Each structure stands twice: as C-alpha cells, then as structure tokens.
Amino acid sequence: MAAALSSESDGDKQYVERVSTDNKSKYIGVATKIDDSVVTITDNSATVYISSSGQYEVFVSDLNGEVKKGDVLVISPLKGILMRRGDDVRNDSTVAIALDDANSASKETQKVQMDDGSTKEVGISKVDAEINTNAIIQDEQKKFFSVFGESLTGKPVSEIRILIACVILLFVLIVEGSLLY
C-alpha cells in the first residue's frame, strides 16, 4: 500500500497511514516487508517498512481505466491504492510507473462512493511498479535542451545552462578554428 506520514507523527516517533488525495502532500513511499529491500536502515522498534524507490508490487484501481505496462501511476482517492493517470494531467502526485498489466484474473471488485454521491464498482489488483518519489515527467513534455542536458549529465539540468554551454562551446570552436587556420 502507498503510505503517507501521519499527522500524529512527531520528532521522536514516525507514524504512517494509507495515502489518498486528501493527504498526498505527505506521501513518503510504499509499505514493504523487510525482506523486499537489499538494504534496510531502521531501528529495532520499526513495525512498518517504507520504500521510496525501487521495484515493488503495489495495489492499483481501475478508476481511470485499466492499468497497462508503462502507465504512469498516481495517488487515488482510495486510501493506499494507486491508479492510472488520466487524461487530465492536473494530478501532480505521480509516484510510479507500471511494469506490467493489471491482472484481471486476480482483480477484486469493491463498491466506492464517489464525490458526487454516486456509487461506482472499482476493480483493485496488484501490479509490479517502479516507485520513484521524485516527480516523473514524461520526455514529450520536456523541451529539447532539457532532455539533451539530462542525457549528458544523468540529472536534471536547466535549459539556460545548456544554452550557455552550447554558446561557449561554439565560441571555443570558432577561436580554435581561426588559430589553426
């Protein structure tokens, strides 16, 4: 299940609760077992283990349609459950990418009351997903220079820095060319 830091947490004790759209700003990761991670750093009193990155099995719903391999997963209104990002990209709570299709054979259905008061039958299943707490931005939404800089450095770089670096490189090539000539 996807988890968020509880409002009952303080400096000494950290408590978690299932995340939903109500507390998505406090999202911290996915609840796992201690055996699921190669390295686990915790104190002896921990009862819940949270992973903020890696490949894990997560619960997903079909609120925004069937989850397919490669779909971006976001926090849903259902507590602890993720859903496929819909066409409306206003949801800024992107947390994972589905690594396989939702298995319809193991899907369980549940009736959920929607915000408008109506009842909808929702399917919930498990999928493997790549969890990432950093914002996942699809490449087609990025500008050319951002993608170019990120591919060179391996981390996000602003377009201004890339443009300045290209201008400096062009200037150096012109100076070198004139010296050689």
RADA-V426337 format. One record per residue. N is the residue number from 0. RES is the residue in three letters. PSI is psi as a letter, one per 40 degrees, with the letter a starting at -180 (none if undefined). Layout:
N|RES|PSI + N|RES|PSI
//
This chain:
0|MET|i + 1|ALA|h + 2|ALA|i + 3|ALA|i + 4|LEU|h + 5|SER|i + 6|SER|e + 7|GLU|e + 8|SER|i + 9|ASP|a + 10|GLY|d + 11|ASP|d + 12|LYS|h + 13|GLN|h + 14|TYR|i + 15|VAL|i + 16|GLU|i + 17|ARG|h + 18|VAL|i + 19|SER|a + 20|THR|e + 21|ASP|d + 22|ASN|f + 23|LYS|d + 24|SER|e + 25|LYS|e + 26|TYR|h + 27|ILE|e + 28|GLY|a + 29|VAL|h + 30|ALA|h + 31|THR|i + 32|LYS|i + 33|ILE|d + 34|ASP|e + 35|ASP|e + 36|SER|i + 37|VAL|d + 38|VAL|h + 39|THR|h + 40|ILE|h + 41|THR|i + 42|ASP|i + 43|ASN|e + 44|SER|e + 45|ALA|h + 46|THR|e + 47|VAL|h + 48|TYR|h + 49|ILE|h + 50|SER|h + 51|SER|e + 52|SER|i + 53|GLY|a + 54|GLN|h + 55|TYR|i + 56|GLU|h + 57|VAL|i + 58|PHE|h + 59|VAL|i + 60|SER|i + 61|ASP|f + 62|LEU|d + 63|ASN|f + 64|GLY|i + 65|GLU|h + 66|VAL|h + 67|LYS|i + 68|LYS|h + 69|GLY|e + 70|ASP|i + 71|VAL|h + 72|LEU|h + 73|VAL|i + 74|ILE|h + 75|SER|i + 76|PRO|e + 77|LEU|h + 78|LYS|h + 79|GLY|e + 80|ILE|h + 81|LEU|i + 82|MET|i + 83|ARG|h + 84|ARG|h + 85|GLY|a + 86|ASP|d + 87|ASP|h + 88|VAL|e + 89|ARG|d + 90|ASN|h + 91|ASP|e + 92|SER|f + 93|THR|h + 94|VAL|e + 95|ALA|i + 96|ILE|h + 97|ALA|h + 98|LEU|e + 99|ASP|i + 100|ASP|i + 101|ALA|h + 102|ASN|h + 103|SER|d + 104|ALA|d + 105|SER|e + 106|LYS|h + 107|GLU|h + 108|THR|i + 109|GLN|i + 110|LYS|h + 111|VAL|h + 112|GLN|h + 113|MET|i + 114|ASP|d + 115|ASP|e + 116|GLY|e + 117|SER|i + 118|THR|h + 119|LYS|i + 120|GLU|h + 121|VAL|h + 122|GLY|h + 123|ILE|h + 124|SER|i + 125|LYS|i + 126|VAL|i + 127|ASP|h + 128|ALA|i + 129|GLU|h + 130|ILE|h + 131|ASN|h + 132|THR|e + 133|ASN|i + 134|ALA|h + 135|ILE|h + 136|ILE|h + 137|GLN|i + 138|ASP|d + 139|GLU|e + 140|GLN|e + 141|LYS|i + 142|LYS|i + 143|PHE|d + 144|PHE|d + 145|SER|d + 146|VAL|d + 147|PHE|d + 148|GLY|d + 149|GLU|d + 150|SER|d + 151|LEU|d + 152|THR|d + 153|GLY|e + 154|LYS|i + 155|PRO|h + 156|VAL|h + 157|SER|i + 158|GLU|d + 159|ILE|d + 160|ARG|d + 161|ILE|d + 162|LEU|d + 163|ILE|d + 164|ALA|d + 165|CYS|d + 166|VAL|d + 167|ILE|d + 168|LEU|d + 169|LEU|d + 170|PHE|d + 171|VAL|d + 172|LEU|d + 173|ILE|d + 174|VAL|d + 175|GLU|d + 176|GLY|d + 177|SER|d + 178|LEU|d + 179|LEU|d + 180|TYR|none
//
